[in-house]
Amino acid sequence: MSETSQTTDQTKPERPLGTVAIRWRGDRLELLDQRLLPGEERWLALDTATGVADSIRDMVVRGAPAIGISAAYGVVLAALKASEVSWREDLDGAIAELADSRPTAVNLFWALNRMQQVLGECGSLEQARQQLAAAAEQIHAEDLAANLAMADHAMSVMDEDQPFSVLTHCNTGALATGGYGTALGVIRRLHETGRLQRVYADETRPWLQGSRLTAWELERDNIPVTLNADGAAAWIMAGGDVKWVIVGADRITANGDVANKIGTYSLAVLARHHGVRFMVVAPSSTVDMALASGEAIPIEEREGTEVRQVRSEVLAPEKVAVFNPVFDVTPASLIDVIVTERGAIAQPDPAAMLRMFG
């Protein structure tokens, strides 16, 4: 793994796509180290699947879609390093290593399963290298297209006739995806169309993705944002100008339950009390129809140092017990609409999920 301090690549697409966080160079994967934002923009250059797996585990890259994209490129890097004699075994081992990096984000397993299917159709290492690279690039491109489609579908269910404010949690923008964003993509579209008054961004303890990443990304794109402590969300909603809470997802089950960053469930309860509508925005690769409900979702727990301190600043007694789940599960009954690139599901339930995702 090597480090660079290059500035972010920016193209000039028809619609602004936000800050690029993943760059594929053909023989290496470059990831914007999101642990260091907003203080420093540093790129890590990775040329092994192990390096990609470590970067996913250590949260250099985060956000379910971005994790899946990065893992797909990790498989390509494994193919480039594989032995002519044992390439299938080498690639199977790399896929297993990548799958073990994070347990909750279903996009990771979806992307790896897709790469495994491509691998099964290859008869030689050279063919595998070519076909896997094409598949990873397609996964990346499809994610960006899905983000743009999700924003279109979300606009069709947001019927407010005056600009309004929204509240969001964690980071679901270009940094967490292949570009544009899921929930933050919807917010970006509201801004583009003159319908956004303000974004309230939860700081999102303990990793502070809201303050370090969302506030940074929105300010960078000149989208009006106010950062707030997580505990201020109820008081903000009571003010009346927030009409929607818009969040992403790391896994959505067959009944419409949603696993997302810890604190999302609390927001859904608060939104229902205050008459604020609650929208989940995620690609269809996040939907896991094999799981009947959120009770079956494995919830990742991380070690307590993340709560006891912020970077090197100690906040709590060294040995105090810590409960540090990364995600919680929001019941479908508290969700007004789930948006994927396939369309919008109002009041999600098993029948509606089955009709869209089969």
Summary of the structure (lengths in Angstrom):
residues: 358
radius of gyration: 19.8
end to end distance: 41.3
largest distance: 65.7
contacts: 1285
relative contact order: 0.12
helix: 42%
strand: 20%
